[in-house]
Amino acid sequence: MSYCFNIGICLLLVILQTTVMPDLSLLDRFYDLLIPFIVYLGLSRPLREGLLFVCFLGFIMDNLSGSPFGLYLTTYFWLFSCVKLITQLLQVGKRLFVITFLVAAGVLMENLFFLGSFAIFTPEQEFAGDAFTIIAGQVLWALLTGAALLMLFRNTYNWLDTGFRAVWARKTE
C-alpha cells in the first residue's frame, strides 16, 4: 500500500509543480513541493523505500526541467541523506519545530545547489538581483507551510492504511 501511496503522491506533486503552479501568479515562485515529500520519506519510510522514490523523483524532475541532468537527483539524494542522518542523531518524532526547520533547510539547500550549479556552468554571468529575495521568500513559505504538508502526507497515509487494513481484515474473515 505504501508504494501505491508514494507513487500517487509523487505524480500528483510533479503535475502540480510543473503544470499548475507556474500558471498561478501567487505561486509561480513557490518552493519545490517535492521537498516536504522527501523530508516525509526520510522521516517516515524505511531507507530502501525512501531511496527508491528519491531516485524516481530526481530522475523525473531532471527530465522535465531544463536544468543540467542530475541536479535534482543529487539535491534530493543529499536532502534525503541529511534527513536520515539527523533522525539518527536526534529524536525528531513529531516535533513541529524540527520538522519545520527540516523543510526550510531543505528549500535553502536546494536553492544553494541550484545557485552553485549556475555559478559553475555559467561563471561569466552574474546572479539576478532578486535571486536572494526569491530564496528568502521560498524559505519563508517553507517555514509557514512545510510542516502542514508533512502532516498532510502522514495523516493521509495513516488514513488510507487504516482503511485498507479494515477492508483486508473483512475479506480474510
C-alpha positions in Angstrom: 0.0 0.0 0.0 2.8 2.4 0.8 4.3 2.1 -2.7 0.9 2.9 -4.3 0.5 5.9 -2.0 4.1 7.1 -2.7 3.6 6.8 -6.5 0.3 8.6 -6.3 1.7 11.5 -4.2 4.8 11.7 -6.5 2.8 12.0 -9.6 0.3 14.5 -8.0 3.2 16.7 -6.8 5.1 16.6 -10.1 1.9 17.6 -12.0 1.2 20.4 -9.6 4.8 21.6 -9.7 5.2 21.5 -13.4 1.8 22.4 -14.9 -0.4 24.1 -12.3 1.8 26.3 -10.1 3.7 28.1 -12.9 0.4 29.4 -14.2 -0.8 30.9 -10.9 0.8 34.3 -10.3 0.8 33.9 -6.5 2.5 30.5 -6.6 4.9 30.9 -9.6 7.9 31.5 -7.2 6.7 28.9 -4.6 9.3 26.4 -3.3 9.6 22.9 -4.7 6.7 20.9 -3.4 8.7 17.7 -3.6 11.0 18.8 -0.8 8.4 18.3 2.0 7.7 14.9 0.5 11.3 13.9 0.5 11.6 15.0 4.1 8.5 12.9 4.8 10.2 9.9 3.2 13.3 10.5 5.3 11.3 10.7 8.5 8.6 8.1 8.0 9.7 5.4 5.5 12.5 2.8 5.5 15.7 3.5 3.8 15.2 1.2 0.8 11.7 2.6 0.1 12.6 6.2 0.6 15.8 5.9 -1.6 13.8 4.3 -4.4 11.3 7.2 -4.5 14.0 9.8 -4.1 15.8 8.5 -7.2 12.5 8.2 -9.0 11.5 11.8 -8.3 15.0 13.1 -9.1 15.0 11.3 -12.4 11.5 12.6 -13.3 12.3 16.2 -12.4 15.7 16.1 -14.2 13.9 15.0 -17.3 11.1 17.6 -17.0 13.2 20.6 -16.1 15.7 22.4 -18.2 18.4 22.1 -15.6 21.7 20.1 -16.1 20.9 16.4 -15.8 21.4 15.0 -12.3 20.9 18.3 -10.5 17.5 17.4 -8.9 18.7 13.8 -8.4 21.7 15.0 -6.5 19.8 17.6 -4.5 17.1 15.1 -3.5 19.6 12.4 -2.6 21.6 14.7 -0.3 18.4 16.1 1.3 17.2 12.6 2.0 20.6 11.6 3.3 20.7 14.6 5.6 17.2 13.9 7.0 18.1 10.3 7.6 21.3 11.4 9.4 19.5 13.9 11.5 16.9 11.3 12.6 19.8 9.0 13.6 21.3 11.8 15.8 18.2 13.4 17.1 14.8 12.2 18.2 12.7 14.1 15.7 9.4 12.3 16.0 6.5 14.7 15.8 8.3 17.8 17.0 6.8 20.6 14.9 9.8 22.9 15.3 12.3 20.4 14.0 10.0 19.3 11.1 9.5 22.9 10.1 13.2 23.5 10.3 14.0 20.5 8.1 11.7 21.6 5.3 13.1 25.2 5.4 16.6 23.9 5.4 15.8 21.6 2.5 14.5 24.5 0.5 17.6 26.5 1.3 19.8 23.6 0.4 18.1 23.1 -2.9 18.5 26.7 -3.8 22.1 26.7 -2.8 22.7 23.6 -5.1 21.0 25.5 -7.9 23.0 28.7 -7.4 26.2 26.6 -7.2 25.5 24.8 -10.4 24.5 28.1 -12.1 27.8 29.6 -10.9 29.8 26.5 -12.2 28.1 26.3 -15.6 27.9 30.0 -16.4 30.7 31.7 -14.4 30.8 34.7 -16.6 27.2 35.7 -15.8 26.1 37.4 -12.6 23.2 36.3 -10.4 19.9 38.1 -10.8 19.4 40.9 -8.4 16.3 39.4 -6.9 17.6 35.9 -6.5 18.2 36.2 -2.8 14.8 37.8 -2.3 13.2 34.9 -4.1 15.2 32.4 -2.0 14.2 34.2 1.2 10.5 34.2 0.1 10.7 30.5 -0.6 12.3 29.7 2.8 9.6 31.8 4.5 6.9 29.9 2.6 8.6 26.7 3.7 8.5 27.8 7.3 4.8 28.6 7.0 3.6 25.6 5.1 6.2 22.8 5.2 5.1 21.2 8.5 1.5 21.3 7.4 2.3 19.4 4.2 4.3 16.9 6.1 1.4 16.3 8.5 -0.9 16.1 5.5 1.2 13.3 3.9 1.5 11.4 7.2 -2.2 11.7 8.1 -3.3 10.7 4.6 -1.1 7.7 4.6 -2.4 6.7 8.0 -6.0 7.2 7.0 -5.5 5.1 3.8 -3.6 2.4 5.6 -6.3 2.1 8.3 -8.9 1.8 5.6 -7.1 -0.8 3.6 -6.3 -2.8 6.7 -10.0 -2.8 7.6 -11.1 -3.9 4.1 -8.4 -6.6 4.1 -9.5 -7.8 7.5 -13.1 -8.2 6.3 -12.0 -10.1 3.2 -9.9 -12.6 5.2 -12.7 -13.4 7.7 
